[in-house]
Amino acid sequence: MNTPLSRRTALQAAGATVLAAGITSMTATAAAAADDADADAAPTLVTYPRPSAMPTNTSFKVRVRTAPDGEWQTLDIWRPQLSEINPTTGSSKVYNSSLAYFDFQGSVEIEVTYLKGGTTKVWVRPDSYGIAPEVLGDTLRFTLDQPRNVVVQINDDIFDCLHLFARAIEKKRPKPDDPNVLYYGPGVHTTADGYLTVPSGKTVYLDGGAVLKATVLFRNVEHAGLAGRGVLAGTVDGGVLVENSRNISVGAVTALNPAGYAVKLGEATGVTIKGLGSFSSKGWGDGIDVFCSSNVVVDGVFMRNSDDCVAIYTHRWEYYGDTTNITVRNSTLWADVAHPINVGTHGNTDNPEVLKNLTFKNLDICDHREPQMGYQGCIALNPGDSNLIKNVKVDNVRVEDFRWGQLIHMRIAYNTKYNTSVGRGIQNVYIKDLSYTGKPLATCLLLGYDAKHAIKDVTFENLVINGKVIADSMKKPGWYLTTDTIPMHANEHVLNLKFLTTAEAEAAAAS
């Protein structure tokens, strides 16, 4: 039964702390003047305009205010586009969706109205946030007291939904006349050739109301970056391209439907991608692709893509070398096509390379939809081209009910469409606190190629499938394999596969 909207109820449900006085509301311009303010100042809200030249969507109205009783501000709605593949024809259908964003400090109350009407079900995702909105008819409210990227679904419509980026207020905003900043203010900006080439030591800053229709290019540079709250849209060669460069940062901008990947790294080292948002609907619309790079941290991103959300490889095209020390953490991944996480497809048969020291931590995977068996897996390790994958850690990954695919797929691959040789192997994979909640899973596959190209030393600690902990010690018929309970098929070329409870893992570590 729906209940009337109540600020008190919403605040108590969210555990928000109500501040009695000093509540303020700010525009982006006013926020710039407050850069030097005390970090412990009263709750603050920063909203940004959408340039009138950029398309909008009309399914939602969104208002936000500082809690508990600040002045309501209506957010501008952007129009990301999303894709669905027809498994019979291979054709793609494109859907319009909605995006709104703002920055805040303290607590905020958010009001979302579904303008199409007929609301019967409301779902705020990811599930791990535990957001139970207060609903009255076609309007819902909820409160946030920390930055979140959320998706509001009405009546189980996964395309015509609202994506909401509620980010922290920027601690330092550069001045437009800073000689080390390439500043783009509110409005739509282009370049002559569709690229913005960034020199060493420079930062591109996109104000929250800015749209840049150019690929941001870091090539043979160091100590440079992209920052701000603006949007990359209509770009010719992906959103951001980092080649043969070091110490590069990419901040909380949003890539809307680039022609290519949102971010591509090739022979790069010391790269941080923090707070990025990405949407795609075109073919090969990957999110973040890493080639032959090292010391990369992807943190706090939201990726909704028409191909792999995060793909990690070695050699392809003009890039050569190992890929090492890659961390993806604190992020939300939604693959409308292909994998949320894919590792190892491309490499160098003539001079084999290694992908090692890969960490995936504190992730929400909202969806995965892929009809092709060879391209399934919310987490997929698929070394081909003589690649060797080793030292992989997966820690605290929560997978929601997805449309089509497998939870885990590990395969020593010889995919003749992309590979010229079989992968060398997968070694030393530790998967801790991986959970799945949803309909019964399709069979997961762990497939070594042969005795010389095997999967070795894979451990699952506290694997939870629909509330059930999967362990070798679990109660089951004596003739069942542990993998039968998932279900999973591991062939004879998978060696030393273990399923442990947390207590068993701790006891083993202490012995």
Rosetta blueprint (number, residue, H / E / L):
1 M L
2 N L
3 T L
4 P L
5 L L
6 S L
7 R H
8 R H
9 T H
10 A H
11 L H
12 Q H
13 A H
14 A H
15 G L
16 A L
17 T L
18 V L
19 L L
20 A L
21 A L
22 G L
23 I L
24 T L
25 S L
26 M E
27 T E
28 A H
29 T H
30 A H
31 A H
32 A H
33 A H
34 A L
35 D L
36 D L
37 A L
38 D L
39 A L
40 D L
41 A L
42 A L
43 P L
44 T E
45 L E
46 V E
47 T E
48 Y L
49 P L
50 R L
51 P L
52 S L
53 A L
54 M L
55 P L
56 T L
57 N L
58 T L
59 S L
60 F E
61 K E
62 V E
63 R E
64 V E
65 R E
66 T E
67 A L
68 P L
69 D L
70 G L
71 E L
72 W L
73 Q E
74 T E
75 L L
76 D L
77 I L
78 W E
79 R L
80 P L
81 Q E
82 L E
83 S E
84 E E
85 I E
86 N L
87 P L
88 T L
89 T L
90 G L
91 S L
92 S E
93 K E
94 V E
95 Y E
96 N E
97 S L
98 S E
99 L E
100 A E
101 Y E
102 F E
103 D E
104 F E
105 Q E
106 G L
107 S L
108 V E
109 E E
110 I E
111 E E
112 V E
113 T E
114 Y E
115 L L
116 K L
117 G L
118 G L
119 T L
120 T L
121 K L
122 V E
123 W E
124 V E
125 R E
126 P L
127 D H
128 S H
129 Y H
130 G L
131 I L
132 A L
133 P L
134 E E
135 V E
136 L E
137 G L
138 D L
139 T E
140 L E
141 R E
142 F E
143 T E
144 L E
145 D L
146 Q L
147 P L
148 R E
149 N E
150 V E
151 V E
152 V E
153 Q E
154 I E
155 N L
156 D L
157 D L
158 I L
159 F L
160 D L
161 C L
162 L E
163 H E
164 L E
165 F E
166 A E
167 R E
168 A E
169 I L
170 E L
171 K L
172 K L
173 R L
174 P L
175 K L
176 P L
177 D L
178 D L
179 P L
180 N L
181 V E
182 L E
183 Y E
184 Y E
185 G L
186 P L
187 G E
188 V E
189 H E
190 T E
191 T E
192 A E
193 D E
194 G E
195 Y E
196 L E
197 T E
198 V L
199 P L
200 S L
201 G L
202 K L
203 T E
204 V E
205 Y E
206 L E
207 D L
208 G L
209 G L
210 A E
211 V E
212 L E
213 K E
214 A E
215 T E
216 V E
217 L E
218 F E
219 R E
220 N L
221 V L
222 E E
223 H E
224 A E
225 G E
226 L E
227 A E
228 G E
229 R L
230 G L
231 V E
232 L E
233 A E
234 G L
235 T L
236 V L
237 D L
238 G L
239 G L
240 V E
241 L E
242 V E
243 E E
244 N L
245 S L
246 R E
247 N E
248 I E
249 S E
250 V E
251 G L
252 A L
253 V L
254 T E
255 A E
256 L E
257 N L
258 P L
259 A L
260 G L
261 Y L
262 A L
263 V E
264 K E
265 L E
266 G E
267 E L
268 A L
269 T E
270 G E
271 V E
272 T E
273 I E
274 K E
275 G L
276 L L
277 G E
278 S E
279 F E
280 S L
281 S L
282 K L
283 G L
284 W L
285 G L
286 D L
287 G L
288 I E
289 D E
290 V E
291 F E
292 C L
293 S L
294 S E
295 N E
296 V E
297 V E
298 V E
299 D E
300 G L
301 V L
302 F E
303 M E
304 R E
305 N E
306 S L
307 D L
308 D L
309 C L
310 V E
311 A E
312 I E
313 Y E
314 T L
315 H L
316 R E
317 W L
318 E L
319 Y E
320 Y L
321 G L
322 D L
323 T E
324 T E
325 N E
326 I E
327 T E
328 V E
329 R E
330 N E
331 S E
332 T E
333 L E
334 W E
335 A E
336 D L
337 V L
338 A E
339 H L
340 P L
341 I E
342 N E
343 V E
344 G L
345 T L
346 H L
347 G L
348 N L
349 T L
350 D L
351 N L
352 P L
353 E L
354 V E
355 L E
356 K E
357 N E
358 L E
359 T E
360 F E
361 K E
362 N E
363 L E
364 D E
365 I E
366 C E
367 D E
368 H E
369 R E
370 E L
371 P L
372 Q L
373 M H
374 G H
375 Y H
376 Q L
377 G L
378 C L
379 I E
380 A E
381 L E
382 N L
383 P L
384 G E
385 D L
386 S L
387 N L
388 L E
389 I E
390 K E
391 N E
392 V E
393 K E
394 V E
395 D E
396 N E
397 V E
398 R E
399 V E
400 E L
401 D L
402 F L
403 R L
404 W E
405 G L
406 Q L
407 L L
408 I E
409 H E
410 M E
411 R E
412 I L
413 A L
414 Y L
415 N L
416 T L
417 K L
418 Y L
419 N L
420 T L
421 S L
422 V E
423 G L
424 R L
425 G E
426 I E
427 Q E
428 N E
429 V E
430 Y E
431 I E
432 K E
433 D E
434 L E
435 S E
436 Y E
437 T L
438 G L
439 K L
440 P L
441 L L
442 A L
443 T L
444 C E
445 L E
446 L E
447 L E
448 G L
449 Y L
450 D E
451 A L
452 K L
453 H E
454 A L
455 I E
456 K E
457 D E
458 V E
459 T E
460 F E
461 E E
462 N L
463 L E
464 V E
465 I E
466 N L
467 G L
468 K E
469 V E
470 I E
471 A L
472 D L
473 S L
474 M L
475 K L
476 K L
477 P L
478 G L
479 W L
480 Y L
481 L L
482 T H
483 T H
484 D H
485 T H
486 I L
487 P L
488 M E
489 H E
490 A E
491 N L
492 E L
493 H L
494 V E
495 L E
496 N E
497 L E
498 K E
499 F E
500 L E
501 T L
502 T H
503 A H
504 E H
505 A H
506 E H
507 A H
508 A H
509 A H
510 A H
511 S L
